[in-house]
Amino acid sequence: MNDDDGPHLIELKLRDVNQLFNSMDPSPFFEKDLDRDADEFIVSWAREYPLDAPVKLRVHLERWPEQDPAALIESAVHAHFAARAKMTDLEFRRLMRTGRLSLLIGLLFLGACLTATRALLRYPSVWSGYLREGLTIAGWVGMWRPMEIYLYAWWPLRRRGRNFSRLAEMPVEVVRGEPPST
């Protein structure tokens, strides 16, 4: 749903404010992790929209507490997704570190295999031909992991991190009652 060309709206219906938080987390509300189902719901809806499109969370509470929960919910949601964005960034940096190490190992292995194939040129035979081809293939297979990391594996992490960063900054609105039926 899109409110008058404004941000894309993600609506979450809850019985009470405690339903939003992970019941196993002993932290105070503003530091608590969101409930796994609530997190998954918000993230999956946010993924439906382009990464550069703004989103807004509207939380419908059936049971309104004595104190207005809007600031508490907003700060908890922002803190939760900021932490997820930070963890995804850390995961990305670890992947790049693994990529550098894998690239170094792959290049050394490829170099050793190609050196061995050159040495086998001195011994022309059917078997040395097979061995040369096998070593060439093995050397390039050794480059598989670094190429996978640098060509493909980092994209989903960056996209996920951008989505979490967007969710960490989205406006959060808390309203009484159930959402209007559509």
C-alpha positions as CSV (number, residue, x, y, z in Angstrom):
1,M,0.0,0.0,0.0
2,N,1.3,3.5,-0.9
3,D,-0.1,6.5,1.0
4,D,-0.7,9.3,-1.7
5,D,2.6,8.9,-3.4
6,G,4.3,8.9,0.0
7,P,6.3,6.0,1.5
8,H,5.2,2.4,1.0
9,L,3.2,1.4,4.0
10,I,3.8,-1.8,6.0
11,E,1.0,-2.5,8.4
12,L,1.4,-4.7,11.5
13,K,-1.5,-5.8,13.7
14,L,-0.7,-6.7,17.3
15,R,-2.8,-7.5,20.3
16,D,-0.4,-5.7,22.7
17,V,3.0,-4.1,22.6
18,N,4.8,-7.2,24.1
19,Q,3.8,-9.2,21.0
20,L,6.3,-7.2,19.0
21,F,9.3,-8.2,21.1
22,N,11.2,-11.4,21.5
23,S,9.9,-12.9,24.8
24,M,13.2,-14.7,25.5
25,D,15.2,-11.4,25.4
26,P,15.6,-10.0,29.0
27,S,16.7,-6.6,27.8
28,P,14.7,-3.4,28.4
29,F,12.1,-2.7,25.6
30,F,14.2,-0.1,23.7
31,E,17.1,-2.6,23.5
32,K,15.1,-5.7,22.8
33,D,15.2,-7.8,19.7
34,L,12.0,-7.8,17.7
35,D,10.0,-11.1,17.7
36,R,11.3,-13.3,14.8
37,D,7.8,-13.4,13.2
38,A,7.4,-9.6,13.4
39,D,11.0,-9.1,12.0
40,E,10.3,-11.5,9.1
41,F,7.0,-9.9,8.3
42,I,8.5,-6.4,8.2
43,V,11.6,-7.4,6.2
44,S,9.6,-9.5,3.7
45,W,7.2,-6.6,3.0
46,A,10.1,-4.1,2.7
47,R,11.7,-6.4,0.1
48,E,8.6,-6.1,-2.0
49,Y,9.5,-2.5,-2.7
50,P,12.5,-1.1,-4.6
51,L,15.5,-0.4,-2.3
52,D,15.4,3.3,-3.1
53,A,11.6,3.6,-2.3
54,P,10.8,4.9,1.2
55,V,8.8,2.7,3.6
56,K,6.8,3.4,6.7
57,L,5.7,1.1,9.4
58,R,2.2,1.4,10.9
59,V,1.6,-0.7,14.0
60,H,-2.0,-1.3,15.0
61,L,-2.4,-2.1,18.7
62,E,-5.6,-3.7,19.9
63,R,-4.8,-3.2,23.6
64,W,-3.4,0.3,24.2
65,P,-1.1,0.5,27.3
66,E,-1.3,3.3,29.9
67,Q,1.6,5.1,28.5
68,D,1.8,6.0,24.8
69,P,4.0,3.3,23.3
70,A,4.9,5.1,20.1
71,A,8.3,6.4,21.0
72,L,9.2,3.0,22.6
73,I,8.2,1.1,19.6
74,E,9.9,3.4,17.2
75,S,13.2,3.4,19.0
76,A,13.1,-0.4,19.4
77,V,12.4,-0.9,15.7
78,H,15.1,1.5,14.7
79,A,17.7,-0.1,17.1
80,H,16.8,-3.6,15.9
81,F,17.2,-2.9,12.2
82,A,20.3,-0.8,12.8
83,A,21.9,-3.7,14.6
84,R,20.9,-6.0,11.8
85,A,22.4,-3.6,9.3
86,K,25.6,-3.5,11.3
87,M,25.8,-7.3,11.5
88,T,25.2,-7.6,7.7
89,D,28.0,-5.1,7.1
90,L,30.3,-7.2,9.4
91,E,29.3,-10.3,7.4
92,F,30.1,-8.5,4.2
93,R,33.6,-7.5,5.4
94,R,34.3,-11.1,6.5
95,L,33.2,-12.3,3.1
96,M,35.6,-9.9,1.4
97,R,38.4,-11.0,3.8
98,T,37.7,-14.6,2.9
99,G,37.6,-13.6,-0.8
100,R,41.1,-12.1,-0.5
101,L,42.5,-15.1,1.2
102,S,40.8,-17.5,-1.2
103,L,42.1,-15.4,-4.1
104,L,45.7,-15.6,-2.8
105,I,45.4,-19.4,-2.3
106,G,43.7,-19.9,-5.7
107,L,46.3,-17.9,-7.5
108,L,49.2,-19.8,-5.8
109,F,47.5,-23.1,-6.6
110,L,46.8,-22.1,-10.2
111,G,50.4,-21.0,-10.6
112,A,51.7,-24.3,-9.2
113,C,49.4,-26.2,-11.6
114,L,50.5,-24.2,-14.6
115,T,54.1,-24.6,-13.6
116,A,53.7,-28.3,-13.4
117,T,52.0,-28.4,-16.8
118,R,55.0,-26.6,-18.3
119,A,57.3,-29.1,-16.7
120,L,55.3,-32.0,-18.2
121,L,55.9,-30.6,-21.7
122,R,59.4,-32.1,-21.5
123,Y,57.8,-35.6,-21.4
124,P,55.5,-35.9,-24.4
125,S,53.2,-38.8,-24.1
126,V,49.5,-39.5,-24.0
127,W,49.5,-39.7,-20.2
128,S,51.4,-36.5,-19.7
129,G,48.9,-34.8,-22.0
130,Y,46.1,-36.0,-19.8
131,L,47.9,-35.0,-16.7
132,R,48.6,-31.5,-18.2
133,E,44.9,-31.0,-19.0
134,G,43.9,-32.3,-15.6
135,L,46.3,-29.9,-13.8
136,T,45.1,-27.0,-15.9
137,I,41.4,-27.8,-15.0
138,A,42.3,-28.3,-11.3
139,G,44.1,-24.9,-11.3
140,W,41.1,-23.1,-12.6
141,V,38.8,-25.0,-10.3
142,G,41.0,-23.7,-7.4
143,M,39.9,-20.2,-8.6
144,W,36.2,-21.1,-8.3
145,R,35.6,-19.8,-4.8
146,P,37.3,-16.4,-5.1
147,M,35.5,-15.8,-8.4
148,E,32.2,-16.8,-6.8
149,I,32.7,-14.4,-3.9
150,Y,33.8,-11.5,-6.1
151,L,31.3,-12.0,-8.9
152,Y,28.2,-13.1,-7.1
153,A,28.2,-13.7,-3.3
154,W,28.5,-10.1,-2.2
155,W,25.4,-8.7,-4.0
156,P,22.8,-10.3,-1.7
157,L,24.6,-9.1,1.4
158,R,24.8,-5.5,0.2
159,R,21.1,-5.6,-0.8
160,R,20.1,-7.0,2.6
161,G,22.3,-4.4,4.4
162,R,20.7,-1.5,2.4
163,N,17.2,-2.9,3.2
164,F,18.1,-3.1,7.0
165,S,19.5,0.5,6.9
166,R,16.3,1.7,5.2
167,L,14.2,0.0,7.9
168,A,16.4,1.4,10.7
169,E,15.4,4.9,9.5
170,M,11.8,4.4,8.4
171,P,9.0,6.4,10.1
172,V,7.1,4.3,12.6
173,E,3.5,5.1,13.5
174,V,1.5,3.5,16.3
175,V,-2.3,3.6,16.1
176,R,-5.1,2.2,18.3
177,G,-7.3,-0.6,17.0
178,E,-7.4,-2.7,13.9
179,P,-6.3,-1.7,10.4
180,P,-9.1,-0.8,8.0
181,S,-10.1,-3.7,5.8
182,T,-9.1,-3.4,2.2
